[in-house]
Amino acid sequence: MNTAATEVIKLDYHQLTLVCGADDKFAMPLAITMFSALRNLRQGLIPVLYIIDGGISEYNKQKIERVFKKSKREFTLNWIPYNLDSIQSVRATNILSKAAYLRILIPDLLPEFHQKAIYLDCDIIVETDLYTLWEYEFSNEPAMGVQDFYNPYISTVTAIPNLDKLSMSEDAAYCNSGVIVFNLEFWRKHKLKDLIFEYLQKNFTSKELFDQDGINVIVSGRWKTLDPRWNITLSSLSTFGRFLKLKEEEVNWYLDEFKKNPFIIHFTSKHKPWHTGHKNKEALTVFYYDQFYRERYFYYLGESGWFNKAYSRFWINHRKMILFLEYKLPRKIKTHFSKN
């Protein structure tokens, strides 16, 4: 590679900033998310990667770095250690831990010379060049995001449980927080992080309020909304367009595009593709419904080198075998006997 040309490209592109955050339980999914993002970047991009470390072991950090190198892309990696215990008075569950709140801290944790960053959840795979998203410009909005498929508006029935106590436009967009393009300068200037945590802590007794709700309450009416292909939330795929103000032909076009030309696939169900689904009919049903997307996850996992090749094949085939024996085969038998 020509060194002089590379230096010119670095000057043009190195500010592309990607951020993930996780605890040790999500170390492997984090690695796959960033690996898929790196693999799909156009040649010559040198992104700046930040990982907010909510307790990732040294062993898994080394594995993550090896996976990133396997992408065969240049990058700059920065680890930001953060003690999750310092996040007080927020709602957490067995499914959603305090690590989910790390995204709210991004504007304060990143160096001030960064004015923009793309945040990705760790249950995501990226299928396109994120520099396309990076090129979108702000017009004094605090953030860009995709309207939630199930709760596209702040007033949708299950969006904000205490909406009646808040002064907000009912038509304001409610966005899924799994993919956010941050206007870091805006967040710092207006202290949005403090406002979000203040809201969540004041309403701590509400069992329904989580990080995504806090973000949407404070950012309400100021989102720059993105093409829904930038955050295809699989658990609510069947509800896409139900509440959105789209024509039927637009909805059908997007549903087709979600499979033909997805940008970012988001495994929002509590049942993730890395789970086995053993003796869990609900999980197996989810995996079967989203089998195309699950196969894409397995592709990036296999390419990433997180496991060695032999174990990777076993890991993937084990899950496929459980899906077949516990879900597909019983369905076929039931269908066969119902016809005879």
DOPA-499525 format. One record per residue (C-alpha): x, y, z; residue in one letter. Coordinates in steps of 0.1 Angstrom, whole numbers. Example, Ala and Ser with C-alpha at 12.3 -4.5 7.8 and 13.67 -1.06 7.14 Angstrom:
REM residues 2
+-------+-------+-------+--------+
:  east : north :    up : residu :
+-------+-------+-------+--------+
:   123 :   -45 :    78 :      A :
:   137 :   -11 :    71 :      S :
+-------+-------+-------+--------+
REM end
This chain:
REM residues 340
+-------+-------+-------+--------+
:  east : north :    up : residu :
+-------+-------+-------+--------+
:     0 :     0 :     0 :      M :
:    13 :    35 :    -9 :      N :
:    22 :    52 :    24 :      T :
:    17 :    88 :    11 :      A :
:   -18 :    80 :    -2 :      A :
:   -26 :    63 :    31 :      T :
:   -17 :    94 :    50 :      E :
:   -40 :   115 :    28 :      V :
:   -69 :    91 :    34 :      I :
:   -62 :    92 :    72 :      K :
:   -66 :   130 :    72 :      L :
:   -99 :   127 :    53 :      D :
:  -114 :    98 :    73 :      Y :
:   -99 :    91 :   107 :      H :
:  -126 :   110 :   126 :      Q :
:  -152 :    83 :   119 :      L :
:  -160 :    74 :   156 :      T :
:  -177 :    42 :   166 :      L :
:  -187 :    34 :   202 :      V :
:  -199 :     3 :   220 :      C :
:  -202 :    -5 :   257 :      G :
:  -206 :   -37 :   276 :      A :
:  -199 :   -58 :   307 :      D :
:  -182 :   -92 :   305 :      D :
:  -214 :  -111 :   296 :      K :
:  -216 :   -92 :   263 :      F :
:  -179 :   -94 :   254 :      A :
:  -185 :  -119 :   225 :      M :
:  -215 :  -101 :   211 :      P :
:  -196 :   -68 :   213 :      L :
:  -168 :   -83 :   193 :      A :
:  -191 :   -95 :   166 :      I :
:  -209 :   -62 :   163 :      T :
:  -177 :   -42 :   158 :      M :
:  -162 :   -69 :   136 :      F :
:  -192 :   -67 :   112 :      S :
:  -189 :   -29 :   112 :      A :
:  -152 :   -30 :   104 :      L :
:  -156 :   -57 :    77 :      R :
:  -182 :   -35 :    58 :      N :
:  -163 :    -2 :    59 :      L :
:  -150 :    10 :    25 :      R :
:  -112 :     6 :    20 :      Q :
:   -91 :    34 :    33 :      G :
:  -113 :    43 :    63 :      L :
:   -94 :    43 :    96 :      I :
:  -122 :    46 :   123 :      P :
:  -116 :    55 :   159 :      V :
:  -132 :    28 :   181 :      L :
:  -142 :    34 :   217 :      Y :
:  -153 :     6 :   240 :      I :
:  -167 :    16 :   273 :      I :
:  -156 :   -12 :   296 :      D :
:  -182 :   -21 :   322 :      G :
:  -161 :   -49 :   336 :      G :
:  -147 :   -69 :   306 :      I :
:  -120 :   -94 :   317 :      S :
:   -85 :   -90 :   304 :      E :
:   -88 :  -124 :   286 :      Y :
:  -119 :  -112 :   267 :      N :
:  -103 :   -79 :   259 :      K :
:   -75 :   -97 :   242 :      Q :
:  -100 :  -118 :   222 :      K :
:  -119 :   -87 :   212 :      I :
:   -87 :   -71 :   199 :      E :
:   -78 :  -102 :   180 :      R :
:  -113 :  -103 :   164 :      V :
:  -109 :   -66 :   153 :      F :
:   -76 :   -74 :   137 :      K :
:   -92 :  -103 :   118 :      K :
:  -114 :   -77 :   100 :      S :
:   -82 :   -67 :    80 :      K :
:   -91 :   -30 :    85 :      R :
:   -70 :    -4 :   100 :      E :
:   -84 :    12 :   132 :      F :
:   -76 :    30 :   164 :      T :
:   -89 :    13 :   196 :      L :
:   -95 :    30 :   229 :      N :
:  -107 :    14 :   261 :      W :
:  -126 :    35 :   286 :      I :
:  -130 :    17 :   320 :      P :
:  -162 :    25 :   338 :      Y :
:  -175 :    12 :   372 :      N :
:  -212 :     2 :   366 :      L :
:  -218 :     5 :   404 :      D :
:  -214 :    43 :   401 :      S :
:  -247 :    44 :   381 :      I :
:  -272 :    49 :   408 :      Q :
:  -310 :    47 :   410 :      S :
:  -318 :    33 :   376 :      V :
:  -339 :     3 :   366 :      R :
:  -321 :   -29 :   357 :      A :
:  -333 :   -65 :   352 :      T :
:  -318 :   -99 :   344 :      N :
:  -322 :   -91 :   307 :      I :
:  -312 :   -54 :   307 :      L :
:  -283 :   -46 :   330 :      S :
:  -268 :   -13 :   340 :      K :
:  -244 :   -16 :   310 :      A :
:  -273 :    -4 :   289 :      A :
:  -270 :    30 :   305 :      Y :
:  -234 :    34 :   293 :      L :
:  -247 :    50 :   260 :      R :
:  -260 :    80 :   280 :      I :
:  -225 :    87 :   293 :      L :
:  -208 :    87 :   258 :      I :
:  -207 :   125 :   254 :      P :
:  -190 :   129 :   287 :      D :
:  -166 :   100 :   284 :      L :
:  -152 :   107 :   249 :      L :
:  -125 :   133 :   245 :      P :
:  -140 :   167 :   238 :      E :
:  -124 :   170 :   204 :      F :
:  -149 :   145 :   192 :      H :
:  -181 :   163 :   181 :      Q :
:  -199 :   133 :   167 :      K :
:  -201 :    95 :   174 :      A :
:  -221 :    65 :   162 :      I :
:  -232 :    43 :   190 :      Y :
:  -241 :     6 :   184 :      L :
:  -257 :   -19 :   208 :      D :
:  -239 :   -52 :   212 :      C :
:  -268 :   -73 :   198 :      D :
:  -263 :   -59 :   163 :      I :
:  -247 :   -68 :   131 :      I :
:  -238 :   -42 :   105 :      V :
:  -244 :   -51 :    68 :      E :
:  -233 :   -19 :    51 :      T :
:  -207 :     9 :    51 :      D :
:  -212 :    30 :    82 :      L :
:  -194 :    59 :    66 :      Y :
:  -226 :    65 :    47 :      T :
:  -244 :    71 :    80 :      L :
:  -214 :    92 :    92 :      W :
:  -219 :   116 :    63 :      E :
:  -254 :   126 :    74 :      Y :
:  -253 :   161 :    88 :      E :
:  -270 :   176 :   119 :      F :
:  -291 :   207 :   117 :      S :
:  -289 :   215 :   154 :      N :
:  -305 :   181 :   164 :      E :
:  -290 :   163 :   195 :      P :
:  -292 :   129 :   179 :      A :
:  -302 :   107 :   149 :      M :
:  -321 :    75 :   153 :      G :
:  -347 :    52 :   138 :      V :
:  -383 :    54 :   150 :      Q :
:  -391 :    24 :   171 :      D :
:  -411 :    -2 :   151 :      F :
:  -434 :   -10 :   180 :      Y :
:  -435 :    25 :   196 :      N :
:  -428 :    50 :   168 :      P :
:  -443 :    80 :   187 :      Y :
:  -439 :    93 :   222 :      I :
:  -477 :    89 :   226 :      S :
:  -479 :    53 :   214 :      T :
:  -496 :    33 :   241 :      V :
:  -466 :    14 :   255 :      T :
:  -439 :    41 :   249 :      A :
:  -438 :    64 :   279 :      I :
:  -459 :    52 :   309 :      P :
:  -461 :    86 :   326 :      N :
:  -467 :   107 :   295 :      L :
:  -497 :   124 :   310 :      D :
:  -474 :   141 :   335 :      K :
:  -451 :   155 :   308 :      L :
:  -455 :   184 :   284 :      S :
:  -447 :   169 :   250 :      M :
:  -461 :   168 :   215 :      S :
:  -479 :   135 :   210 :      E :
:  -465 :   134 :   174 :      D :
:  -429 :   135 :   186 :      A :
:  -408 :   105 :   174 :      A :
:  -398 :    78 :   199 :      Y :
:  -366 :    62 :   186 :      C :
:  -349 :    29 :   194 :      N :
:  -317 :    36 :   213 :      S :
:  -297 :     6 :   198 :      G :
:  -283 :    28 :   171 :      V :
:  -277 :    65 :   179 :      I :
:  -256 :    91 :   160 :      V :
:  -247 :   115 :   188 :      F :
:  -242 :   153 :   183 :      N :
:  -217 :   153 :   212 :      L :
:  -213 :   190 :   212 :      E :
:  -250 :   196 :   217 :      F :
:  -252 :   170 :   245 :      W :
:  -224 :   186 :   264 :      R :
:  -236 :   222 :   259 :      K :
:  -271 :   213 :   271 :      H :
:  -261 :   188 :   297 :      K :
:  -285 :   161 :   284 :      L :
:  -267 :   133 :   303 :      K :
:  -276 :   150 :   336 :      D :
:  -312 :   157 :   325 :      L :
:  -317 :   121 :   315 :      I :
:  -304 :   106 :   347 :      F :
:  -323 :   132 :   367 :      E :
:  -356 :   121 :   350 :      Y :
:  -349 :    84 :   355 :      L :
:  -340 :    88 :   391 :      Q :
:  -370 :   110 :   399 :      K :
:  -392 :    83 :   383 :      N :
:  -373 :    53 :   397 :      F :
:  -405 :    38 :   412 :      T :
:  -419 :    32 :   377 :      S :
:  -411 :    -4 :   367 :      K :
:  -415 :     4 :   330 :      E :
:  -389 :    32 :   326 :      L :
:  -355 :    24 :   313 :      F :
:  -326 :    41 :   296 :      D :
:  -343 :    43 :   262 :      Q :
:  -373 :    61 :   278 :      D :
:  -351 :    86 :   295 :      G :
:  -333 :    94 :   263 :      I :
:  -366 :    98 :   244 :      N :
:  -382 :   121 :   270 :      V :
:  -352 :   145 :   270 :      I :
:  -346 :   144 :   233 :      V :
:  -383 :   145 :   225 :      S :
:  -392 :   164 :   194 :      G :
:  -355 :   169 :   184 :      R :
:  -346 :   136 :   168 :      W :
:  -333 :   135 :   133 :      K :
:  -350 :   104 :   121 :      T :
:  -333 :    79 :    99 :      L :
:  -343 :    53 :    72 :      D :
:  -356 :    23 :    92 :      P :
:  -330 :     1 :    75 :      R :
:  -304 :    16 :    99 :      W :
:  -319 :    -2 :   128 :      N :
:  -341 :   -32 :   119 :      I :
:  -355 :   -44 :   152 :      T :
:  -364 :   -80 :   147 :      L :
:  -386 :   -85 :   177 :      S :
:  -410 :   -59 :   164 :      S :
:  -406 :   -66 :   127 :      L :
:  -443 :   -78 :   124 :      S :
:  -455 :   -44 :   138 :      T :
:  -435 :   -22 :   114 :      F :
:  -459 :     3 :    98 :      G :
:  -488 :    -4 :   121 :      R :
:  -486 :    30 :   137 :      F :
:  -463 :    49 :   113 :      L :
:  -478 :    73 :    89 :      K :
:  -467 :    53 :    58 :      L :
:  -487 :    41 :    28 :      K :
:  -492 :     4 :    24 :      E :
:  -469 :     2 :    -6 :      E :
:  -441 :    20 :    14 :      E :
:  -445 :    -5 :    43 :      V :
:  -443 :   -35 :    18 :      N :
:  -413 :   -20 :     1 :      W :
:  -394 :   -16 :    34 :      Y :
:  -403 :   -51 :    46 :      L :
:  -388 :   -64 :    13 :      D :
:  -357 :   -43 :    17 :      E :
:  -352 :   -54 :    53 :      F :
:  -341 :   -88 :    38 :      K :
:  -327 :   -78 :     5 :      K :
:  -308 :   -47 :    16 :      N :
:  -305 :   -44 :    54 :      P :
:  -281 :   -18 :    68 :      F :
:  -281 :   -28 :   105 :      I :
:  -298 :   -59 :   119 :      I :
:  -308 :   -56 :   156 :      H :
:  -316 :   -88 :   176 :      F :
:  -339 :   -70 :   200 :      T :
:  -357 :  -101 :   213 :      S :
:  -346 :  -113 :   247 :      K :
:  -337 :  -145 :   229 :      H :
:  -304 :  -138 :   211 :      K :
:  -288 :  -158 :   183 :      P :
:  -260 :  -169 :   206 :      W :
:  -285 :  -186 :   230 :      H :
:  -293 :  -223 :   223 :      T :
:  -330 :  -221 :   228 :      G :
:  -329 :  -255 :   245 :      H :
:  -363 :  -264 :   260 :      K :
:  -376 :  -229 :   253 :      N :
:  -404 :  -229 :   227 :      K :
:  -406 :  -191 :   226 :      E :
:  -369 :  -188 :   218 :      A :
:  -371 :  -215 :   192 :      L :
:  -400 :  -198 :   175 :      T :
:  -382 :  -165 :   174 :      V :
:  -351 :  -181 :   160 :      F :
:  -372 :  -199 :   133 :      Y :
:  -390 :  -167 :   123 :      Y :
:  -358 :  -148 :   119 :      D :
:  -337 :  -176 :   105 :      Q :
:  -324 :  -156 :    76 :      F :
:  -311 :  -130 :   100 :      Y :
:  -297 :  -156 :   124 :      R :
:  -277 :  -171 :    96 :      E :
:  -261 :  -137 :    90 :      R :
:  -251 :  -136 :   126 :      Y :
:  -236 :  -170 :   124 :      F :
:  -217 :  -159 :    93 :      Y :
:  -199 :  -130 :   111 :      Y :
:  -193 :  -152 :   141 :      L :
:  -176 :  -178 :   120 :      G :
:  -155 :  -152 :   101 :      E :
:  -145 :  -133 :   133 :      S :
:  -123 :  -160 :   148 :      G :
:  -138 :  -156 :   182 :      W :
:  -138 :  -194 :   184 :      F :
:  -114 :  -217 :   165 :      N :
:  -128 :  -231 :   132 :      K :
:  -137 :  -265 :   146 :      A :
:  -154 :  -252 :   177 :      Y :
:  -172 :  -225 :   157 :      S :
:  -188 :  -252 :   134 :      R :
:  -198 :  -272 :   165 :      F :
:  -212 :  -241 :   182 :      W :
:  -233 :  -231 :   152 :      I :
:  -244 :  -267 :   143 :      N :
:  -254 :  -274 :   180 :      H :
:  -279 :  -245 :   178 :      R :
:  -292 :  -256 :   144 :      K :
:  -297 :  -292 :   157 :      M :
:  -317 :  -280 :   187 :      I :
:  -338 :  -258 :   164 :      L :
:  -345 :  -288 :   142 :      F :
:  -351 :  -314 :   169 :      L :
:  -372 :  -293 :   193 :      E :
:  -391 :  -271 :   168 :      Y :
:  -389 :  -280 :   131 :      K :
:  -392 :  -318 :   134 :      L :
:  -422 :  -318 :   158 :      P :
:  -439 :  -293 :   135 :      R :
:  -433 :  -315 :   105 :      K :
:  -446 :  -346 :   123 :      I :
:  -477 :  -327 :   135 :      K :
:  -484 :  -314 :   100 :      T :
:  -480 :  -349 :    86 :      H :
:  -504 :  -366 :   110 :      F :
:  -530 :  -337 :   107 :      S :
:  -532 :  -343 :    70 :      K :
:  -537 :  -381 :    73 :      N :
+-------+-------+-------+--------+
REM end
